[in-house]
Amino acid sequence: MNLPKQVRLVEVGPRDGLQNEKQPISVADKVRLVDDLSAAGLSYIEVGSFVSPKWVPQMAGSAEVFAQIQQQPGVTYAALTPNLRGFEAALEAGVKEVAVFAAASEAFSQKNINCSIAESLERFVPLMVAAKQHGVRVRGYVSCVLGCPYDGSVAPEQIALVARELFAMGCYEVSLGDTIGAGTAGDTRRLFEVVGRDIPREKLAGHFHDTYGQALANIYASLLEGISVFDSSVAGLGGCPYAKGATGNVATEDVLYLLNGLGIETGIDMDKLISAGQRICTVLDKPNGSRVARATLARQLR
Ligand SMILES: CC(C)(COP(=O)([O-])OP(=O)([O-])OC[C@H]1O[C@@H](n2cnc3c(N)ncnc32)[C@H](O)[C@@H]1OP(=O)([O-])[O-])[C@@H](O)C(=O)NCCC(=O)NCCSC(=O)C[C@@](C)(O)CC(=O)[O-]
């Protein structure tokens, strides 16, 4: 199978990456991160989310972040919205693209958004109607596609079912999330093989957490299945508040290194990306989760 010539990276660091941080992060630092990422050539950045501040306190300042970032032409700045209320808040903040998120497992759906899968899909209907009225594009997520922290394994057919529902209600793309980062390359190929029977592969994306160190192998397996959109987080920031022990998303720098080595175009500048990641790690006072960034920075110090 031919690998795709171009890949789009969806940078989720400012949202998925920071949502789990316990320490307060200033709006200025979040804004700087988003601006650094657009300067590095990322064309899609998930900036924040409009969810209950009681559930995810770190995302409470998302409207201020949207107000202060320097929006660049050609860059999509998106927000996560779980319901109509979140969508309306995002709209008020000037957001032009949102994402809805469902789970493939009942237990995770309850823990994450306090309702069943069916109820979550019902909640999205008025949001989708409002999004259409306002010309806002909606991306979809399905969590727990390679295992659930509460229910264990989830059948690919169940994931296909939820993904089909999201398409049917108007999502233009659905990202399949290995929330706990436990999947293998074999699981990944089977997943896209099953989900890809009903949904064109160019409308699917991969979202891999790196808990078991398999994310790059899973991305390569996805490329072999014809997937060309991947979510990643600068410096490997993150973890999900409702998936204990799950580490961050695969680091954007590491995915870029893989893609550069395969001669696949992304339009991203590695040096600027590494600087962006290192800067936020300094702010958070935590080690850089990207192996490529660590190796590059260590070489520069020699
Ligand atoms: C969905 C709810 C709101 C349901 O929460 P609920 O308690 O069932 O809802 P509710 O309608 O009863 O509302 C409860 C309170 O929240 C308020 N509320 C209601 N909606 C909003 C809103 N949009 N924005 C702000 N506030 C809101 C509402 O007004 C009320 O306030 P109170 O009267 O108690 O003061 C809640 O469960 C929630 O916010 N969950 C957050 C989930 C989340 O952000 N999880 C992390 C992101 S998902 C993820 O990381 C996975 C992903 C996407 O990356 C892919 C992967 O890796 O798998």
Residues whose N, C-alpha, C, O or C-beta is under 5 A from the ligand:
A	BS01	LIG	D16 F50 V51 S52 P53 W55 V56 P82 R85 G86 F101 N112 I113 N114 Y141 V142 S143 C144 G177 D178 T179 C240
